[in-house]
Amino acid sequence: MGVLVLNQDFTPLALCHVNRAFLLIFNAKAELIRESKSHVLRSISKNYPYPSVIKLNRYISLPYRNVILNRHNIFKRDQNQCQYCGKTRELTLDHLIPRSKGGKFVWTNLVTACLSCNAKKGDKLISETDLVLNKTPIKPSFIMFLKKISHKQIHEWEPFLGPISRNEH
């Protein structure tokens, strides 16, 4: 279970492991903003709140945050399901415009596909097959990506990330 890390101005900064969050709080580098209602951190002699959201006590200046384009993140964006048939097993990447036809390795040209749909599409454009794309692929924003991977913690994180809609990519 991850912890949402906010900058000093309450803007979402990152996700970290609960151990790292606890150390930041313990060393007075961050403060606890929200705690988990269902978990507790225990030592031999004491119980501590289980952090869900922390805020750094010092502002961290970072350049614009981008989501890294890689296989793992495309699968996350597409909710680990084939964008043609919805299967969740034997997944791979498909280029909407095949590389042989000038297709690039970019967010808007890559989707998650099962092996059978990918083989059926082959080196063709979607319009040349009977496949139908469920969602148009987009480049996710950093906030959108945090929402996507935070489905378990969304109730505690929602005030900082905004409401999540079922249609977000």
Backbone bond lengths (Angstrom), bond angles and torsions (degrees), N, CA, C in turn:
res aa  C-N    CA-C-N  psi(-1)  N-CA   C-N-CA  omega(-1)  CA-C   N-CA-C  phi
1 M - - - 1.450 - - 1.519 108.12 -
2 G 1.314 117.93 123.32 1.450 122.19 -177.13 1.514 112.69 -87.68
3 V 1.322 114.47 167.35 1.457 122.39 178.61 1.529 107.27 -120.04
4 L 1.321 115.96 132.05 1.453 121.59 176.79 1.523 108.33 -79.74
5 V 1.336 116.17 126.51 1.460 121.72 179.52 1.523 107.83 -105.28
6 L 1.331 115.10 124.41 1.467 121.41 177.78 1.509 109.17 -104.57
7 N 1.326 115.87 146.89 1.455 120.88 173.37 1.525 107.92 -72.00
8 Q 1.309 117.16 174.09 1.463 121.09 -178.58 1.531 111.92 -59.44
9 D 1.335 116.60 -27.85 1.472 120.78 -179.87 1.537 112.35 -91.49
10 F 1.328 117.14 14.07 1.465 125.16 177.72 1.527 114.25 71.97
11 T 1.327 119.12 14.15 1.460 120.18 174.35 1.530 108.81 -83.67
12 P 1.334 117.75 139.53 1.472 120.45 179.32 1.528 110.63 -60.70
13 L 1.319 114.77 134.08 1.460 120.42 -175.34 1.522 111.98 -115.37
14 A 1.325 116.49 -44.44 1.465 119.76 -173.89 1.518 109.96 -171.04
15 L 1.323 114.20 178.70 1.459 122.50 169.37 1.520 106.76 -115.60
16 C 1.319 116.97 144.94 1.460 119.13 175.72 1.524 109.08 -140.85
17 H 1.302 116.09 168.22 1.460 122.69 178.32 1.529 108.15 -75.00
18 V 1.308 117.02 151.99 1.459 121.81 -178.33 1.532 112.14 -59.39
19 N 1.329 117.61 -34.13 1.477 120.22 178.60 1.524 111.19 -62.01
20 R 1.333 116.26 -43.59 1.470 121.13 178.90 1.528 110.02 -65.23
21 A 1.328 116.87 -42.27 1.468 121.04 179.44 1.525 110.68 -61.90
22 F 1.327 116.53 -43.78 1.466 120.01 179.67 1.529 110.54 -60.95
23 L 1.339 116.94 -43.81 1.471 119.83 179.72 1.524 112.01 -64.00
24 L 1.334 117.46 -38.58 1.465 120.31 177.37 1.530 110.61 -62.50
25 I 1.317 116.83 -41.27 1.467 120.83 178.44 1.527 110.15 -68.62
26 F 1.329 116.65 -48.32 1.462 122.13 -177.79 1.532 111.57 -59.11
27 N 1.341 116.35 -37.57 1.465 121.05 -179.61 1.521 112.52 -89.33
28 A 1.328 117.52 13.03 1.471 124.58 176.60 1.527 113.31 59.26
29 K 1.345 116.81 30.74 1.463 121.12 175.44 1.520 110.80 -96.46
30 A 1.340 115.57 -10.93 1.460 120.94 179.17 1.520 108.29 -150.53
31 E 1.320 114.74 162.39 1.460 118.88 175.78 1.519 110.07 -122.52
32 L 1.309 114.72 149.98 1.452 121.80 179.85 1.528 108.83 -76.04
33 I 1.329 116.21 125.29 1.464 121.59 178.95 1.526 110.11 -103.99
34 R 1.329 117.15 -46.46 1.471 122.22 177.54 1.525 108.18 -135.10
35 E 1.315 115.90 141.90 1.459 120.49 176.47 1.511 109.81 -117.90
36 S 1.306 115.22 156.08 1.458 121.56 177.90 1.520 108.94 -72.40
37 K 1.313 115.75 136.58 1.472 120.58 178.43 1.529 111.15 -82.07
38 S 1.320 116.90 -18.69 1.466 119.81 -173.11 1.532 113.97 -107.35
39 H 1.325 118.63 -2.78 1.465 120.78 -178.43 1.527 110.31 -130.85
40 V 1.330 115.16 154.07 1.467 122.44 176.09 1.521 107.17 -138.76
41 L 1.326 116.77 142.71 1.471 121.09 172.50 1.528 106.95 -91.98
42 R 1.320 116.16 132.22 1.465 120.09 -176.64 1.528 110.66 -121.77
43 S 1.313 114.63 137.15 1.461 120.32 168.45 1.529 105.71 -111.77
44 I 1.304 117.25 -174.02 1.463 120.02 -179.24 1.520 110.93 -62.46
45 S 1.331 116.68 -38.30 1.465 119.18 -173.19 1.531 115.07 -116.73
46 K 1.341 118.50 -3.18 1.455 118.34 -172.72 1.526 111.80 -149.80
47 N 1.311 116.25 151.37 1.464 123.10 172.21 1.516 109.15 -105.00
48 Y 1.334 116.28 142.42 1.460 122.42 178.42 1.522 108.88 -125.80
49 P 1.331 116.80 150.40 1.475 118.23 175.90 1.527 110.03 -64.02
50 Y 1.310 115.50 144.39 1.457 122.49 178.90 1.532 107.28 -88.59
51 P 1.338 118.12 112.15 1.464 119.61 -174.87 1.528 113.01 -67.65
52 S 1.317 115.02 139.94 1.453 121.98 173.30 1.524 109.34 -116.44
53 V 1.352 116.21 -37.62 1.469 122.69 176.97 1.523 107.69 -137.26
54 I 1.342 115.93 129.99 1.462 120.84 174.74 1.527 108.95 -125.98
55 K 1.342 115.39 157.06 1.462 121.11 177.37 1.523 108.24 -123.65
56 L 1.321 116.57 129.55 1.462 120.54 178.54 1.529 109.83 -68.44
57 N 1.318 116.18 145.74 1.466 120.82 179.86 1.523 112.41 -83.60
58 R 1.315 116.91 -10.74 1.462 122.40 179.57 1.515 108.15 -126.56
59 Y 1.323 116.79 138.94 1.459 120.99 -179.61 1.527 110.12 -72.04
60 I 1.315 116.30 132.13 1.460 122.50 176.97 1.523 107.35 -107.88
61 S 1.315 116.53 118.17 1.457 121.32 179.21 1.518 109.28 -87.44
62 L 1.319 115.00 117.78 1.457 120.46 -179.44 1.519 109.91 -124.87
63 P 1.324 117.17 147.14 1.460 118.80 172.79 1.523 109.25 -67.21
64 Y 1.308 117.05 171.68 1.452 122.86 179.18 1.522 110.28 -48.38
65 R 1.332 116.82 131.01 1.459 122.03 -177.50 1.522 110.37 -87.84
66 N 1.285 116.07 123.31 1.456 122.68 177.25 1.520 109.68 -112.61
67 V 1.303 116.82 149.79 1.460 121.12 172.43 1.521 106.73 -86.04
68 I 1.310 116.51 129.04 1.463 121.43 -177.68 1.523 109.85 -68.95
69 L 1.315 115.31 131.65 1.467 121.05 178.11 1.523 108.59 -81.64
70 N 1.330 115.27 106.78 1.460 120.65 173.87 1.533 108.95 -151.82
71 R 1.284 116.40 169.63 1.467 123.75 -176.53 1.528 111.39 -53.95
72 H 1.323 115.87 -48.73 1.464 122.70 -178.16 1.533 111.00 -57.73
73 N 1.323 117.68 -45.44 1.459 121.55 -177.85 1.533 112.98 -73.03
74 I 1.317 117.01 -29.73 1.473 119.40 174.69 1.523 109.38 -68.01
75 F 1.339 116.78 -41.82 1.463 120.30 176.05 1.531 110.31 -59.75
76 K 1.331 117.26 -42.90 1.473 120.88 178.37 1.525 110.49 -62.08
77 R 1.325 116.36 -47.29 1.471 120.29 180.00 1.524 111.03 -56.65
78 D 1.332 116.14 -39.87 1.467 121.65 -176.85 1.527 112.60 -91.77
79 Q 1.331 116.95 13.49 1.465 123.83 176.84 1.531 112.98 56.76
80 N 1.316 115.64 34.50 1.466 122.19 177.12 1.529 112.54 51.53
81 Q 1.335 115.30 44.80 1.460 118.29 175.15 1.522 110.42 -143.89
82 C 1.330 113.54 148.20 1.456 120.89 179.61 1.524 108.78 -58.92
83 Q 1.316 116.43 131.28 1.457 121.24 -177.72 1.527 112.58 -82.07
84 Y 1.324 116.47 1.79 1.462 121.19 175.62 1.532 110.81 -105.47
85 C 1.351 116.99 -50.23 1.474 119.47 -173.77 1.529 113.88 -115.63
86 G 1.332 117.47 -13.53 1.462 120.45 177.91 1.520 115.85 91.75
87 K 1.341 118.27 -1.25 1.467 120.60 179.13 1.531 110.04 -60.11
88 T 1.330 114.96 152.84 1.467 120.15 179.83 1.530 112.42 -116.98
89 R 1.325 117.32 11.30 1.476 121.40 -179.83 1.531 110.35 -123.82
90 E 1.333 114.34 157.78 1.468 121.82 178.81 1.526 111.32 52.18
91 L 1.333 116.05 55.87 1.458 121.44 -175.57 1.518 112.61 -93.33
92 T 1.308 114.47 149.81 1.455 122.91 177.02 1.524 107.67 -148.08
93 L 1.320 116.43 -176.74 1.462 120.60 177.70 1.519 110.01 -101.70
94 D 1.337 114.90 145.75 1.455 120.38 175.57 1.521 108.47 -125.99
95 H 1.316 115.75 135.69 1.468 121.82 172.59 1.522 107.35 -88.25
96 L 1.327 118.08 120.54 1.465 120.84 179.18 1.521 110.02 -59.28
97 I 1.323 115.65 -48.78 1.467 120.62 169.89 1.522 104.81 -99.55
98 P 1.324 118.00 111.79 1.469 120.51 -176.13 1.530 112.10 -55.02
99 R 1.314 115.13 148.71 1.470 119.89 179.17 1.525 111.20 -58.50
100 S 1.323 116.84 -33.67 1.466 120.30 179.64 1.535 111.91 -65.59
101 K 1.336 116.24 -18.60 1.469 120.90 178.86 1.524 111.71 -108.40
102 G 1.331 115.72 20.74 1.468 120.62 175.77 1.511 115.07 93.06
103 G 1.327 117.76 6.45 1.465 120.96 179.58 1.520 111.57 -66.75
104 K 1.297 115.56 139.63 1.473 121.96 -176.70 1.533 110.82 -100.77
105 F 1.327 115.05 163.41 1.468 122.81 174.66 1.523 106.62 -89.22
106 V 1.347 116.33 77.75 1.464 123.26 -179.55 1.535 108.78 -132.45
107 W 1.325 116.79 158.59 1.464 122.73 -177.72 1.525 112.57 -50.42
108 T 1.317 117.06 -44.50 1.465 120.85 -172.83 1.529 113.40 -79.07
109 N 1.323 117.70 -5.72 1.461 120.71 179.06 1.528 112.76 -111.72
110 L 1.331 117.19 -0.26 1.460 120.85 -176.60 1.520 111.04 -117.93
111 V 1.329 115.53 136.03 1.462 121.50 174.75 1.523 109.48 -137.87
112 T 1.327 114.96 159.72 1.452 121.46 173.60 1.523 108.15 -79.90
113 A 1.326 116.63 133.07 1.463 121.34 179.16 1.529 109.11 -140.38
114 C 1.321 115.88 147.13 1.464 119.08 174.14 1.531 107.56 -76.29
115 L 1.308 116.01 163.27 1.466 120.14 -176.99 1.528 112.15 -59.91
116 S 1.344 117.69 -39.37 1.466 118.91 -177.59 1.526 111.86 -69.78
117 C 1.340 118.28 -41.83 1.475 119.74 177.64 1.527 110.85 -66.76
118 N 1.330 116.37 -38.23 1.462 119.90 179.32 1.531 110.03 -64.93
119 A 1.333 116.61 -40.03 1.468 120.17 177.98 1.531 110.90 -67.79
120 K 1.330 116.43 -38.98 1.466 120.89 179.36 1.535 110.57 -63.86
121 K 1.334 116.41 -40.45 1.464 120.14 179.80 1.524 110.16 -72.63
122 G 1.308 115.55 -40.97 1.462 120.11 178.43 1.513 112.96 56.18
123 D 1.319 115.63 -132.27 1.467 122.49 -176.11 1.535 110.73 -99.58
124 K 1.345 116.21 33.20 1.463 120.42 -177.49 1.516 110.82 -112.90
125 L 1.316 115.74 165.33 1.457 121.54 169.92 1.526 107.41 -79.99
126 I 1.325 117.64 157.40 1.467 120.61 179.53 1.523 110.54 -58.18
127 S 1.318 116.82 -38.35 1.469 120.78 -178.55 1.532 112.49 -63.27
128 E 1.316 116.82 -17.96 1.460 121.57 179.18 1.531 112.20 -91.68
129 T 1.343 116.48 3.02 1.471 121.36 -179.64 1.525 109.32 -126.51
130 D 1.324 116.41 179.26 1.469 119.98 175.12 1.529 111.65 -97.52
131 L 1.338 117.44 10.49 1.462 121.69 178.90 1.529 110.50 -75.88
132 V 1.331 115.48 148.28 1.464 121.65 176.88 1.522 107.79 -124.66
133 L 1.320 116.01 129.19 1.462 122.00 179.52 1.526 109.19 -79.59
134 N 1.338 117.12 127.14 1.467 121.07 -178.30 1.523 113.17 -68.89
135 K 1.338 117.70 -40.87 1.461 122.94 -178.64 1.516 109.14 -140.12
136 T 1.308 115.61 143.07 1.457 120.23 174.22 1.525 108.55 -73.41
137 P 1.329 118.28 126.42 1.469 119.53 -178.22 1.525 111.61 -71.03
138 I 1.343 115.62 140.14 1.458 121.35 178.03 1.525 109.03 -129.44
139 K 1.301 114.91 165.40 1.458 121.00 172.68 1.521 106.88 -86.42
140 P 1.344 118.71 116.38 1.464 119.61 -177.54 1.526 111.90 -74.40
141 S 1.330 115.57 145.84 1.458 119.93 172.22 1.528 107.95 -78.70
142 F 1.310 116.87 165.31 1.461 121.41 179.77 1.523 110.38 -60.98
143 I 1.340 117.95 -43.60 1.468 122.15 179.63 1.526 109.83 -64.33
144 M 1.336 116.99 -44.29 1.460 121.11 178.95 1.528 110.14 -60.13
145 F 1.323 116.06 -39.49 1.455 120.51 -179.19 1.529 110.84 -67.59
146 L 1.337 116.88 -41.56 1.465 119.73 176.56 1.526 110.52 -60.54
147 K 1.331 116.87 -40.67 1.464 120.37 177.47 1.519 110.97 -61.45
148 K 1.317 115.20 -43.46 1.461 120.82 -175.71 1.529 111.59 -62.20
149 I 1.335 116.51 -40.48 1.465 118.84 -176.56 1.518 112.52 -91.83
150 S 1.329 117.28 0.01 1.462 120.33 -176.56 1.515 112.58 -106.70
151 H 1.319 118.50 22.55 1.458 120.87 -173.62 1.530 113.59 -53.68
152 K 1.317 119.32 -31.09 1.460 121.05 -179.90 1.530 112.00 -76.47
153 Q 1.327 117.32 -32.06 1.449 121.18 -176.92 1.529 112.82 -100.62
154 I 1.300 118.69 5.68 1.456 121.46 -169.24 1.523 113.24 -55.41
155 H 1.318 118.90 -33.90 1.461 120.40 -178.52 1.532 111.04 -63.75
156 E 1.312 117.38 -41.50 1.460 120.55 179.76 1.526 111.92 -79.13
157 W 1.324 117.59 -24.23 1.464 121.32 -176.80 1.517 113.34 -95.09
158 E 1.319 116.57 -16.62 1.463 120.72 -173.11 1.537 114.09 -53.01
159 P 1.342 120.41 -40.09 1.464 118.63 179.32 1.536 113.71 -60.40
160 F 1.336 116.76 -21.69 1.462 120.84 -176.09 1.526 113.10 -102.68
161 L 1.338 116.13 -23.99 1.466 120.37 -179.79 1.518 112.39 -106.25
162 G 1.312 117.71 -14.15 1.459 121.86 -175.93 1.512 109.35 87.68
163 P 1.337 116.55 166.95 1.471 119.47 -178.67 1.517 111.52 -66.32
164 I 1.301 116.22 147.07 1.457 121.17 177.73 1.520 107.80 -100.77
165 S 1.304 116.10 133.29 1.456 119.55 176.98 1.508 108.78 -103.98
166 R 1.303 117.03 154.38 1.462 121.56 -178.96 1.528 111.94 -68.11
167 N 1.334 118.52 -17.86 1.467 121.56 -175.59 1.519 113.34 -92.66
168 E 1.334 117.49 -5.66 1.473 118.33 -178.13 1.501 110.13 -67.96
169 H 1.334 115.97 143.71 1.482 121.38 179.76 1.491 109.49 -85.50
